[in-house]
Amino acid sequence: MTTIGIIGAGHIGSQVARKAVELGYDVVISNSRGPETLAELVAELGEHARAATPAEAAAAGDFAVVTVPLRSYQDIPVEPLAGKIVIDTNNYYWERDGRIPELDKGEATTSGLLQKHLPTSKVAKGFNHIMAKEIGTDGSPSGAENRRALATASDYPEAAELVAKLYDEFGFDTVNIGPLDESWRVERDRPAYVVRQNAAELKDNLARAPRTI
Ligand SMILES: NC(=O)c1ccc[n+]([C@@H]2O[C@H](COP(=O)([O-])OP(=O)(O)OC[C@H]3O[C@@H](n4cnc5c(N)ncnc54)[C@H](OP(=O)(O)O)[C@@H]3O)[C@@H](O)[C@H]2O)c1
């Protein structure tokens, strides 16, 4: 049994947890306010889910999903994620997160910031350009015509491979953008952001993305 440690239990964290449990994963899910505030969610998720602190969720996971507002990325526990693959759903909304100059100038990427914060983990971008409610509803079986595709990026091939495996189980094809330095191509306001697209369309949209907006 594979356990996913989920840090962030909002729109994306709860939807990833629902689908993961349906697929047979165990999940340990956390938020900022404490496990007791997640009682309703874990009751709904059933016996393969439990609530914990972020550090406990990180420690319990064979891999982790970080899905908090970008402004909180430096709160993510470092040591319990050492050596682990960390899937990062973050996007930069300066209206919510405050201005981050290196992102405004196109000198960094959101997942690159998390990778710097977690130097001993293997960060991969994932689930950042699909609306939360579509995670459980828009998937289709492998080989289905016009199957929706999602992008990933990582400096670690094994991390991108794990995201591709998870995407396939969730019902999506994968387009691997390459290293995190290129992951801006799927960030907010670019052509590939939160639109339904198959793999060919996603590749085209990634190719025509502007570096700064
Ligand atoms: N919503 C979407 O459709 C969507 C789609 C793609 C990507 N994203 C991106 O994914 C990320 C999460 O989005 P969301 O919509 O799921 O956000 P959300 O609904 O606001 O949920 C955020 C979650 O993060 C938790 N959190 C905040 N600070 C934390 C901390 N320091 N430590 C641990 N947990 C913390 C919150 O816990 P508390 O409630 O206890 O504070 C909450 O459970 C964002 O970067 C967003 O841009 C969102």
The ligand as an SDF file (V2000), in Angstrom:
LIG
                    3D

 48 52  0  0  0  0  0  0  0  0999 V2000
   -8.3490   25.7550   -6.6020 N   0  0  0  0  0  0  0  0  0  0  0  0
   -7.9500   25.2990   -7.7720 C   0  0  0  0  0  0  0  0  0  0  0  0
   -8.7800   24.9140   -8.6340 O   0  0  0  0  0  0  0  0  0  0  0  0
   -6.4700   25.2080   -8.0810 C   0  0  0  0  0  0  0  0  0  0  0  0
   -6.1010   24.6020   -9.2840 C   0  0  0  0  0  0  0  0  0  0  0  0
   -4.7520   24.3960   -9.5470 C   0  0  0  0  0  0  0  0  0  0  0  0
   -3.7770   24.8170   -8.6530 C   0  0  0  0  0  0  0  0  0  0  0  0
   -4.1560   25.4680   -7.5080 N   0  0  0  0  0  0  0  0  0  0  0  0
   -3.0700   25.9390   -6.6090 C   0  0  0  0  0  0  0  0  0  0  0  0
   -2.8740   24.9510   -5.6020 O   0  0  0  0  0  0  0  0  0  0  0  0
   -2.5750   25.5840   -4.3510 C   0  0  0  0  0  0  0  0  0  0  0  0
   -3.6750   25.2490   -3.3600 C   0  0  0  0  0  0  0  0  0  0  0  0
   -4.8890   25.7630   -3.8680 O   0  0  0  0  0  0  0  0  0  0  0  0
   -6.3080   25.4920   -3.2000 P   0  0  0  0  0  0  0  0  0  0  0  0
   -7.3040   26.1350   -4.0840 O   0  0  0  0  0  0  0  0  0  0  0  0
   -6.4370   24.0500   -2.8330 O   0  0  0  0  0  0  0  0  0  0  0  0
   -6.1570   26.3730   -1.8730 O   0  0  0  0  0  0  0  0  0  0  0  0
   -7.1740   26.4650   -0.6300 P   0  0  0  0  0  0  0  0  0  0  0  0
   -8.4970   25.8870   -1.0040 O   0  0  0  0  0  0  0  0  0  0  0  0
   -7.0810   27.8500   -0.1520 O   0  0  0  0  0  0  0  0  0  0  0  0
   -6.4910   25.4850    0.4350 O   0  0  0  0  0  0  0  0  0  0  0  0
   -5.2300   25.7500    0.9610 C   0  0  0  0  0  0  0  0  0  0  0  0
   -4.9080   24.7000    1.9930 C   0  0  0  0  0  0  0  0  0  0  0  0
   -3.5550   24.9290    2.4260 O   0  0  0  0  0  0  0  0  0  0  0  0
   -3.5430   24.8940    3.8390 C   0  0  0  0  0  0  0  0  0  0  0  0
   -2.4320   25.6930    4.3350 N   0  0  0  0  0  0  0  0  0  0  0  0
   -2.2460   27.0220    4.2320 C   0  0  0  0  0  0  0  0  0  0  0  0
   -1.0850   27.3760    4.8060 N   0  0  0  0  0  0  0  0  0  0  0  0
   -0.5410   26.2370    5.2940 C   0  0  0  0  0  0  0  0  0  0  0  0
    0.6240   25.9470    6.0150 C   0  0  0  0  0  0  0  0  0  0  0  0
    1.4930   26.9250    6.3250 N   0  0  0  0  0  0  0  0  0  0  0  0
    0.8790   24.6590    6.3550 N   0  0  0  0  0  0  0  0  0  0  0  0
   -0.0130   23.6760    6.0440 C   0  0  0  0  0  0  0  0  0  0  0  0
   -1.1460   23.8910    5.3480 N   0  0  0  0  0  0  0  0  0  0  0  0
   -1.4030   25.1580    4.9880 C   0  0  0  0  0  0  0  0  0  0  0  0
   -4.8750   25.4470    4.2680 C   0  0  0  0  0  0  0  0  0  0  0  0
   -5.1410   25.0660    5.5850 O   0  0  0  0  0  0  0  0  0  0  0  0
   -6.0630   25.9700    6.5450 P   0  0  0  0  0  0  0  0  0  0  0  0
   -7.3870   26.0770    5.8710 O   0  0  0  0  0  0  0  0  0  0  0  0
   -6.0840   25.2160    7.8220 O   0  0  0  0  0  0  0  0  0  0  0  0
   -5.3510   27.3030    6.6410 O   0  0  0  0  0  0  0  0  0  0  0  0
   -5.7900   24.7710    3.2390 C   0  0  0  0  0  0  0  0  0  0  0  0
   -6.1040   23.4670    3.6510 O   0  0  0  0  0  0  0  0  0  0  0  0
   -2.4910   27.0860   -4.6520 C   0  0  0  0  0  0  0  0  0  0  0  0
   -1.1640   27.4440   -4.9370 O   0  0  0  0  0  0  0  0  0  0  0  0
   -3.3600   27.2360   -5.8890 C   0  0  0  0  0  0  0  0  0  0  0  0
   -3.0000   28.3640   -6.6550 O   0  0  0  0  0  0  0  0  0  0  0  0
   -5.4820   25.6520   -7.2080 C   0  0  0  0  0  0  0  0  0  0  0  0
  1  2  1  0
  2  3  2  0
  2  4  1  0
  4  5  1  0
  4 48  2  0
  5  6  2  0
  6  7  1  0
  7  8  2  0
  8  9  1  0
  8 48  1  0
  9 10  1  0
  9 46  1  0
 10 11  1  0
 11 12  1  0
 11 44  1  0
 12 13  1  0
 13 14  1  0
 14 15  2  0
 14 16  1  0
 14 17  1  0
 17 18  1  0
 18 19  2  0
 18 20  1  0
 18 21  1  0
 21 22  1  0
 22 23  1  0
 23 24  1  0
 23 42  1  0
 24 25  1  0
 25 26  1  0
 25 36  1  0
 26 27  1  0
 26 35  1  0
 27 28  2  0
 28 29  1  0
 29 30  1  0
 29 35  2  0
 30 31  1  0
 30 32  2  0
 32 33  1  0
 33 34  2  0
 34 35  1  0
 36 37  1  0
 36 42  1  0
 37 38  1  0
 38 39  2  0
 38 40  1  0
 38 41  1  0
 42 43  1  0
 44 45  1  0
 44 46  1  0
 46 47  1  0
M  CHG  2   8   1  16  -1
M  END
$$$$
